[in-house]
């Protein structure tokens, strides 16, 4: 149906497209760097992660453009503008939807969410703009567990199309970036893994591009969930040894207290970005 339109028959039987990925390319007139930056979002999110902060400040997309990088921002397979397929005819499982309660805890804003903002527990020195959390929740989209293979395939095809690049990934996207670099080390110049959720099962068997791993605050206070992710990253980098030159930016240890799971959205996002930019300047020709 359309507005005030006549009913018409819709037949879902036929050929459907699925597994595609939406990518938006920002091309500078005079880039100052030879390779572009690819921005990959986390689970249940879209490329909107990088565009603006929930309280209306420019996101890292614009900071990378200002720094002279061409940028590619993607919505992963089955997210946002990439769209998704019929359930259960094509996608066999039902999607997962994130509640405010889960997001508040998982993103390390605090230990307890309440509908009344004044009653929410907030971690000390919290840098996420908590007054904009409910606005932030409007960005969240459904996700399908078990789609890692089709998402990784789309990311690999993107890199093969773009060529030499830097990949900046967040959460699930950071884990995908590390895994993709393991298969395409000759094309990826560097990986910035912001709060990686998950790591590859196998260690590299050839020299890898340099990696920067960024961690926020309150990981220990948030329980085993986040300790597991950090330990996975630590073990992977240690096992890779000299094959993978890695730098860990532990924000609390560097004097940045209170960063959430979203350093690119926190109120000190520009300060964190400057650290990332400096690292890239030192490690990418």
C-alpha positions in Angstrom: 0.0 0.0 0.0 1.0 3.6 -0.6 -0.7 6.6 0.9 -4.3 6.6 -0.4 -3.3 4.1 -3.0 -5.2 1.0 -4.2 -4.3 -2.4 -2.7 -2.1 -4.6 -5.0 -0.9 -8.1 -4.8 2.7 -8.7 -3.5 4.3 -12.0 -4.3 7.5 -12.8 -2.3 8.4 -15.8 -4.4 11.3 -15.1 -6.8 14.9 -13.8 -6.8 16.1 -11.8 -3.8 19.4 -9.9 -3.2 21.1 -10.4 0.2 24.6 -10.2 1.6 25.2 -6.7 0.1 26.9 -3.9 2.0 26.3 -0.1 1.8 29.4 2.0 1.6 29.7 5.8 1.4 32.9 7.3 0.0 34.1 10.8 1.1 36.7 12.0 -1.4 38.8 15.1 -0.6 39.8 17.4 -3.4 43.4 17.3 -2.1 43.9 14.5 0.4 47.1 14.7 2.4 47.5 11.0 2.9 48.1 8.3 0.2 45.7 5.8 1.7 42.0 6.2 2.8 40.5 5.3 6.2 37.7 2.7 6.3 35.4 3.0 9.3 33.7 -0.2 10.6 31.0 0.0 13.3 30.1 -2.4 16.0 27.3 -4.9 16.6 23.8 -3.6 16.4 25.1 -0.3 15.1 25.6 1.4 11.7 28.0 3.8 10.1 26.1 6.5 12.0 28.5 5.6 14.9 31.2 7.7 13.2 29.2 10.6 11.8 28.1 12.5 15.0 28.0 12.1 18.7 24.6 11.6 20.5 24.9 15.2 21.9 25.5 16.7 18.4 29.3 17.1 18.1 31.1 16.1 14.9 32.2 12.4 14.9 35.5 10.8 13.9 34.4 10.7 10.2 34.8 14.5 10.1 38.0 14.5 12.2 39.6 12.1 9.7 38.5 14.3 6.8 39.9 17.3 8.6 43.2 15.4 9.1 43.4 14.9 5.3 42.2 11.3 4.9 39.7 10.1 2.3 37.1 8.1 4.2 34.8 5.1 3.5 32.0 4.6 6.0 30.0 1.4 5.7 26.8 -0.2 7.1 27.7 -3.9 7.4 25.7 -6.6 5.8 22.1 -6.7 7.3 22.6 -3.4 9.0 21.1 0.0 8.3 21.1 1.0 4.6 22.5 -2.4 3.6 19.0 -3.8 4.4 18.3 -7.4 5.4 16.5 -10.4 4.0 13.3 -12.4 4.7 13.2 -14.5 7.9 13.3 -17.5 7.9 13.3 -18.0 4.1 16.8 -16.4 3.7 18.0 -15.4 7.2 17.2 -18.5 9.1 17.3 -17.0 12.6 15.3 -14.2 14.2 17.2 -10.9 14.8 18.4 -9.7 18.2 17.2 -6.4 19.5 19.1 -4.4 22.2 17.2 -3.0 25.1 18.1 0.2 26.9 19.0 -1.9 30.0 21.5 -4.0 28.0 23.0 -1.0 26.3 23.6 0.9 29.5 25.5 -2.0 31.0 27.2 -3.4 28.0 28.5 0.0 26.9 29.8 0.6 30.4 27.8 3.7 31.2 26.8 2.3 34.6 25.6 -0.8 36.3 21.8 -0.2 36.3 19.5 1.6 33.9 16.2 3.2 34.9 13.6 4.9 32.8 14.0 8.0 35.1 17.4 9.4 34.2 18.1 10.6 37.8 17.8 7.0 39.0 20.4 5.5 36.7 23.7 4.3 38.1 26.6 6.1 36.4 30.3 5.1 36.6 32.6 7.8 38.2 34.2 10.2 35.8 31.8 8.9 33.0 32.7 10.5 29.7 29.7 9.3 27.7 27.1 12.2 27.3 24.6 10.4 29.6 22.0 13.1 29.0 21.9 11.9 25.4 21.7 8.2 26.0 18.1 7.8 25.1 18.7 9.7 21.9 21.7 7.5 21.2 19.4 4.4 21.5 17.5 5.6 18.4 20.6 4.6 16.3 20.4 0.9 17.3 19.4 -1.6 14.7 18.6 -5.4 14.8 21.5 -7.8 14.2 21.7 -11.5 13.4 24.0 -13.7 15.4 26.0 -16.1 13.3 26.4 -13.9 10.2 30.1 -13.4 10.7 31.1 -15.2 7.5 28.9 -13.1 5.2 29.9 -9.8 6.9 33.6 -10.7 6.6 33.2 -11.6 3.0 31.7 -8.2 2.2 34.5 -6.4 4.1 37.1 -8.4 2.2 35.5 -7.5 -1.1 35.4 -3.8 0.0 39.2 -3.8 0.7 40.0 -5.6 -2.5 38.0 -2.9 -4.3 39.5 0.1 -2.5 43.1 -1.2 -2.3 45.7 0.0 0.2 43.9 1.4 3.2 43.7 1.9 7.0 40.9 0.1 8.8 39.4 1.7 12.0 36.9 -0.7 13.6 34.9 -0.5 16.8 33.7 -3.4 18.9 32.5 -6.2 16.6 33.9 -4.2 13.7 37.3 -4.1 15.4 37.4 -7.9 15.7 36.4 -8.1 12.0 39.2 -5.6 11.1 41.8 -7.8 12.9 40.6 -10.9 11.2 40.5 -9.3 7.8 44.1 -8.0 8.3 45.1 -11.6 8.9 44.0 -12.5 5.4 44.9 -9.3 3.6 48.0 -8.0 5.3 49.5 -6.9 2.0 46.6 -4.4 1.4 45.8 -3.1 4.9 48.4 -0.6 6.0 47.3 -0.4 9.7 44.4 -1.4 12.0 43.0 0.7 14.7 40.8 -1.6 16.9 38.7 0.5 19.3 37.4 -1.7 22.1 37.6 -5.0 20.1 34.8 -7.5 20.7 36.3 -10.8 19.8 39.6 -11.9 18.1 40.6 -14.4 15.4 40.8 -18.1 16.3 44.2 -18.4 14.6 47.3 -16.4 14.9 49.0 -14.8 11.9 51.5 -16.9 9.9 53.0 -13.9 8.0 54.0 -10.4 9.0 51.0 -8.2 9.8 50.5 -4.4 9.5 50.8 -2.4 12.8 47.8 -2.5 15.1 46.6 0.0 17.7 44.2 -1.3 20.3 42.2 1.2 22.3 40.5 0.5 25.6 38.3 2.7 27.7 37.6 2.6 31.5 35.6 0.6 34.0 36.3 -2.7 32.4 37.0 -4.6 35.6 33.9 -3.1 37.2 31.7 -4.3 34.4 32.2 -8.0 35.0 33.6 -11.0 33.2 32.1 -10.0 29.8 34.6 -7.2 29.2 37.5 -8.9 30.9 37.1 -11.8 28.5 37.3 -9.5 25.5 40.4 -7.7 26.8 42.1 -11.0 27.7 41.3 -12.3 24.2 43.0 -9.3 22.6 46.0 -9.6 25.0 46.4 -13.3 24.2 46.1 -12.8 20.5 48.7 -10.0 20.3 51.1 -12.0 22.6 50.7 -15.1 20.5 51.3 -13.2 17.2 54.6 -11.9 18.7 57.0 -10.2 16.3 54.7 -10.9 13.3 52.3 -8.3 14.6 53.6 -4.9 15.8 51.0 -3.7 18.3 50.4 -0.7 20.5 47.9 -0.7 23.3 46.3 2.6 24.2 44.9 2.0 27.7 43.0 5.3 28.2 42.8 5.2 32.0 46.5 4.4 32.2 47.2 7.4 30.0 45.2 9.7 32.2 41.9 9.6 30.3 39.5 8.5 33.1 35.9 7.5 32.5 35.8 6.6 28.8 32.9 4.3 27.9 32.7 1.6 25.2 32.3 4.4 22.7 35.4 6.7 22.9 34.4 8.2 19.6 31.2 9.5 21.2 32.5 10.4 24.6 32.9 14.1 25.6 36.7 13.8 25.2 36.4 12.1 21.8 38.6 14.8 20.1 41.4 14.1 22.6 41.2 10.4 22.0 41.2 11.0 18.2 44.3 13.1 18.5 46.1 10.1 20.0 44.9 7.8 17.2 45.9 10.4 14.6 49.4 10.7 16.0 49.8 6.9 16.1 48.7 6.7 12.4 51.2 9.5 11.5 54.0 7.5 13.1 53.1 4.1 11.6 51.6 4.8 8.1 53.8 6.2 5.4 
